[in-house]
Amino acid sequence: MNYTGRFPAARPRRLRQDDWVRRLTRENVVSTDDLIWAMIIHDGIEPSVPVTAMPGVARLSVRAAAEAARRAAQLGIPAIAVFPHVDSAKKDPTGKEALNPQGLVCSAVRAMKDAAPNVGIMVDVALDPFTDHGHDGLLQNGRILNDETVEVLAEQALVQVKAGADIVAPSDMMDGRVGAIRAALDGAGHHDTLIMSYAAKYASAFYGPYREAIGSGKLGSGAVANPGDKRTYQMDSGNTDEALREVAMDVAEGADMLLVKPGLAYLDIVARVKASFGLPTYAFQVSGEYAMIKAAAQNGWIDEDRAVLETMMAFKRAGADGVVTYFAPKVAEMLGA
């Protein structure tokens, strides 16, 4: 522990009295280098379709996503995380559209890399945007099949990387999926492709607006006893030691980067993961966190700009190396002002 002097010889307020000294003594700093832009894409012809539950966020067409990638490059945002809203007619119980090399995700990745080759493109590896029941894996008699799902996820990741994705991010929380994806990528010669594992993804109420955004809001079908329940594969919110076990497994299987989701309600997990493993560690400021800030700001209850920057600082203070956030372009603009 660091000891300090006593009042009145010691006056900590001396270090707060002017902007220049506050900047000079600040322990943590947020920069555009910390940002991964969470972006929703869709396979329609409309350039953008507003997401009602997320004011200021819209589903972008492939062409609009390419333009957004150019904007990211101009703003200095290093990477974009892509999440698809797929036409319901293309969904089925197996999520086979996830394996379509000419599908929405692959088409968007190609367009975005052509438009902004120096912006990293991260893709979600999971089946929930593509299944008609909205779950992240294959269903049989109301149960999620782990090993069978992992086989599909490895194939999905390989298809996305062949389209040009720089980072694959398995968010499904199936056991063993990182190792299977690493083996598939290495076996196809993609040794340099990064894996950012959703190593600690919790079953959370904060995902609600996202499910509207990607069209999986009506989670489940009559085949599932508790259709809205992902708690058999996503983590319990009461657990922290379990998160470290999950992370350790993913690191052993070949994860290059680690992601904690949600972010603000799980800053303690971010801190433990970073301190325990020392790998690049990121937090996901999820849709519910975004929506709460926007709703409160629209009602005049908080200052949106200050609240957004304060949350960014909270992630950094907890040890995050960066943040996946829908606020990325806003933050980049504020930091560049």
C-alpha positions in Angstrom: 0.0 0.0 0.0 1.2 3.5 -0.9 1.1 5.9 2.1 0.6 9.6 1.7 1.0 12.6 4.0 -1.5 14.2 6.3 -3.6 17.3 5.9 -2.8 20.2 5.8 0.7 19.4 4.4 -1.0 17.0 1.9 -3.9 18.3 -0.1 -5.0 15.9 -2.9 -7.2 18.6 -4.4 -4.0 20.3 -5.7 -3.9 17.6 -8.3 -7.5 18.4 -9.4 -7.6 22.1 -9.6 -7.0 22.6 -13.3 -7.7 20.6 -16.5 -4.0 20.4 -17.4 -3.0 18.8 -14.1 -6.0 16.4 -14.2 -4.8 15.3 -17.6 -1.2 15.1 -16.5 -2.0 12.8 -13.5 -4.8 10.7 -15.0 -4.1 7.0 -14.4 -6.2 5.6 -17.3 -6.9 7.1 -20.7 -9.5 6.2 -23.3 -8.5 6.5 -27.0 -9.9 5.5 -30.3 -7.5 2.6 -30.2 -9.7 1.0 -27.6 -12.8 0.8 -29.8 -14.5 -2.0 -31.6 -17.6 -0.8 -33.4 -20.6 -3.2 -32.8 -22.6 -3.1 -36.1 -25.8 -4.7 -37.2 -26.2 -5.6 -40.8 -29.2 -6.8 -42.8 -29.8 -8.4 -46.2 -32.5 -6.0 -47.4 -32.2 -3.2 -50.0 -32.8 -0.4 -47.5 -29.6 1.4 -46.6 -30.6 1.5 -43.0 -33.4 0.2 -40.8 -33.7 1.8 -37.3 -33.7 -0.5 -34.3 -36.5 0.8 -32.1 -35.0 -0.5 -28.9 -31.7 1.1 -29.6 -32.1 4.8 -30.7 -29.3 5.8 -33.0 -28.6 2.3 -34.1 -29.8 0.9 -37.4 -29.4 -2.3 -39.4 -27.1 -1.5 -42.3 -27.2 -2.9 -45.8 -24.1 -4.5 -47.2 -23.3 -1.3 -49.2 -24.0 0.9 -46.2 -21.8 -1.3 -44.0 -19.0 -0.8 -46.5 -19.5 3.0 -46.2 -19.4 2.6 -42.4 -16.1 0.8 -42.7 -14.7 3.7 -44.6 -16.0 6.0 -41.8 -14.4 3.8 -39.2 -11.0 4.2 -41.0 -11.5 8.0 -41.1 -12.3 8.1 -37.4 -9.4 5.8 -36.5 -11.5 3.0 -35.1 -9.4 -0.2 -35.4 -12.1 -2.8 -35.8 -15.7 -3.5 -36.5 -17.7 -6.4 -35.0 -20.5 -7.6 -37.4 -23.8 -9.0 -36.3 -26.4 -10.1 -38.9 -30.2 -9.7 -39.1 -31.1 -12.5 -41.5 -34.3 -12.8 -43.5 -36.7 -15.1 -41.5 -37.3 -17.1 -44.7 -33.7 -18.2 -44.6 -33.8 -19.5 -41.0 -34.4 -23.1 -40.1 -33.8 -25.4 -37.0 -30.2 -26.1 -38.1 -29.1 -22.6 -39.0 -27.7 -23.8 -42.3 -27.6 -20.3 -43.7 -24.6 -19.6 -41.4 -22.6 -21.8 -43.8 -23.5 -20.0 -47.0 -20.3 -18.4 -48.5 -22.6 -16.1 -50.5 -24.7 -15.2 -47.5 -25.1 -11.9 -45.7 -22.1 -12.1 -43.4 -19.6 -13.2 -46.0 -20.9 -10.6 -48.5 -20.6 -7.9 -45.9 -17.1 -9.0 -44.9 -15.9 -8.9 -48.5 -17.5 -5.5 -49.1 -16.1 -4.0 -45.9 -12.6 -5.3 -46.5 -12.6 -3.9 -50.0 -13.8 -0.6 -48.8 -11.4 -0.3 -45.8 -8.7 -3.0 -45.9 -6.9 -1.6 -42.9 -10.0 -1.9 -40.6 -10.2 -5.3 -38.8 -13.4 -7.2 -39.3 -14.6 -9.4 -36.4 -17.4 -11.9 -37.0 -19.7 -13.6 -34.6 -19.6 -17.4 -34.6 -22.9 -18.7 -33.3 -26.1 -20.0 -34.8 -28.8 -17.8 -33.1 -29.1 -15.3 -35.9 -29.8 -18.2 -38.3 -32.0 -20.6 -36.4 -35.8 -20.2 -36.3 -35.8 -21.0 -32.6 -33.2 -18.3 -31.7 -30.8 -20.5 -29.8 -27.1 -20.6 -30.3 -26.9 -24.3 -31.0 -28.7 -27.3 -32.5 -31.8 -28.4 -30.6 -32.9 -32.0 -30.0 -35.9 -32.7 -27.7 -35.6 -29.3 -26.1 -31.8 -29.7 -25.4 -28.9 -27.9 -27.0 -26.5 -30.4 -28.5 -22.9 -29.4 -27.6 -20.6 -31.5 -29.8 -22.8 -31.5 -32.9 -23.1 -27.7 -32.6 -19.3 -27.3 -32.3 -18.8 -29.1 -35.6 -21.1 -26.6 -37.3 -19.4 -23.6 -35.6 -16.0 -24.7 -36.9 -17.3 -24.9 -40.4 -19.0 -21.5 -40.0 -15.8 -19.9 -38.8 -13.9 -21.3 -41.7 -16.5 -20.0 -44.2 -16.3 -16.5 -42.7 -12.5 -16.4 -42.7 -12.4 -17.5 -46.3 -14.5 -14.4 -47.0 -11.8 -12.2 -45.4 -12.7 -12.0 -41.7 -9.8 -11.0 -39.5 -11.1 -12.1 -36.1 -13.6 -14.9 -35.4 -15.5 -14.5 -32.1 -17.3 -17.6 -30.9 -20.2 -16.3 -28.7 -22.1 -19.6 -28.4 -20.6 -20.9 -25.1 -20.4 -24.5 -26.3 -17.7 -26.5 -24.6 -14.6 -27.1 -26.8 -15.6 -24.8 -29.6 -12.4 -22.7 -29.5 -10.2 -25.8 -29.9 -12.3 -27.1 -32.8 -12.3 -23.7 -34.5 -8.5 -23.3 -34.1 -8.0 -26.8 -35.5 -10.2 -26.1 -38.5 -8.5 -22.8 -39.2 -5.0 -24.2 -38.9 -5.9 -27.2 -40.9 -6.9 -24.9 -43.8 -3.8 -22.8 -43.5 -5.3 -19.9 -41.6 -2.7 -19.9 -38.9 -2.7 -16.1 -38.5 -6.5 -15.7 -38.0 -7.3 -14.3 -34.5 -9.8 -15.9 -32.2 -11.5 -13.6 -29.7 -13.4 -15.9 -27.4 -16.5 -14.9 -25.6 -14.7 -16.7 -22.7 -17.1 -15.4 -20.0 -20.6 -14.8 -21.4 -23.4 -14.6 -18.9 -27.1 -15.3 -19.3 -28.2 -11.7 -19.0 -31.3 -9.5 -19.1 -29.2 -6.9 -20.8 -29.4 -8.6 -24.2 -33.0 -7.8 -24.9 -32.6 -4.9 -27.4 -30.0 -7.0 -29.4 -32.5 -9.7 -29.9 -34.8 -7.2 -31.6 -31.9 -5.9 -33.6 -31.0 -9.3 -35.1 -34.5 -10.7 -35.2 -34.3 -13.4 -32.6 -36.5 -11.7 -30.1 -39.1 -14.5 -30.1 -36.6 -16.9 -28.7 -37.6 -20.5 -28.9 -40.4 -22.6 -30.4 -42.9 -25.0 -29.1 -40.2 -27.7 -29.0 -38.5 -26.0 -26.1 -39.9 -26.3 -22.6 -38.5 -22.9 -21.6 -38.0 -21.2 -24.9 -36.4 -18.0 -23.5 -33.8 -19.8 -21.4 -30.2 -19.9 -22.5 -29.0 -20.6 -19.0 -28.0 -24.2 -19.8 -25.1 -22.9 -21.9 -24.5 -19.2 -20.9 -23.0 -18.6 -17.4 -24.9 -18.0 -14.2 -24.6 -14.3 -13.0 -23.6 -15.4 -9.5 -20.4 -17.1 -10.5 -16.8 -15.7 -10.8 -14.5 -18.7 -10.3 -16.4 -20.5 -13.1 -15.5 -17.6 -15.4 -11.8 -18.2 -14.8 -12.2 -21.9 -15.5 -14.0 -21.1 -18.8 -11.2 -18.6 -19.7 -8.5 -21.1 -18.8 -10.0 -23.7 -21.1 -10.3 -21.3 -24.0 -6.7 -20.1 -23.6 -5.5 -23.7 -23.6 -7.5 -24.3 -26.8 -5.9 -21.4 -28.7 -7.8 -18.2 -27.9 -5.7 -15.1 -28.7 -8.1 -12.5 -27.1 -10.7 -12.7 -24.4 -14.1 -11.1 -24.2 -16.4 -10.6 -21.1 -20.1 -10.1 -21.8 -22.0 -8.1 -20.6 -19.6 -5.3 -19.6 -20.7 -2.8 -16.9 -22.4 -5.3 -14.7 -19.4 -7.6 -14.8 -16.4 -5.3 -14.3 -15.2 -7.5 -11.5 -15.0 -10.4 -14.1 -13.0 -8.1 -16.5 -10.6 -7.3 -13.7 -10.1 -10.9 -12.6 -9.7 -12.2 -16.1 -7.1 -9.6 -17.0 -5.2 -10.0 -13.8 -5.2 -13.8 -14.0 -4.3 -14.4 -17.6 -2.7 -11.2 -19.0 -4.0 -11.8 -22.5 -5.7 -8.9 -24.4 -9.0 -8.6 -22.6 -12.1 -6.8 -23.9 -15.5 -5.9 -22.5 -18.8 -5.8 -24.5 -21.0 -2.9 -23.7 -24.1 -4.7 -24.7 -27.4 -3.5 -26.2 -29.2 -3.1 -22.9 -26.4 -0.9 -21.5 -26.6 1.2 -24.6 -30.4 1.5 -24.5 -30.4 2.5 -20.8 -28.0 5.4 -21.5 -29.9 6.5 -24.5 -33.3 6.4 -22.8 -32.1 8.2 -19.7 -30.4 10.9 -21.9 -33.5 11.3 -24.1 -35.5 12.0 -20.9 -33.0 14.6 -19.8 -32.0 12.5 -16.7 -28.3 12.2 -17.6 -25.7 13.9 -19.8 -25.3 11.3 -22.6 -21.8 12.4 -23.7 -20.4 12.4 -20.2 -22.1 9.1 -19.3 -20.7 7.4 -22.4 -17.1 8.5 -21.8 -17.4 7.6 -18.1 -18.5 4.0 -19.0 -15.5 3.8 -21.4 -13.2 4.9 -18.5 -14.8 2.3 -16.2 -13.9 -0.5 -18.6 -10.4 0.7 -18.9 -10.0 1.1 -15.1 -11.2 -2.4 -14.7 -8.3 -3.6 -16.9 -10.0 -3.9 -20.3 -7.7 -3.4 -23.3 -10.7 -2.3 -25.4 -14.5 -2.2 -25.6 -17.0 -3.6 -28.1 -19.6 -0.9 -28.2 -22.4 0.6 -30.3 -21.1 4.0 -29.2 -17.8 3.6 -31.0 -18.3 6.2 -33.7 -19.7 8.7 -31.1 -16.8 8.1 -28.8 -14.3 8.5 -31.7 -15.9 11.8 -32.7 -15.8 13.1 -29.1 -12.2 12.1 -28.6 -11.2 13.7 -31.9 -13.0 16.9 -31.2 
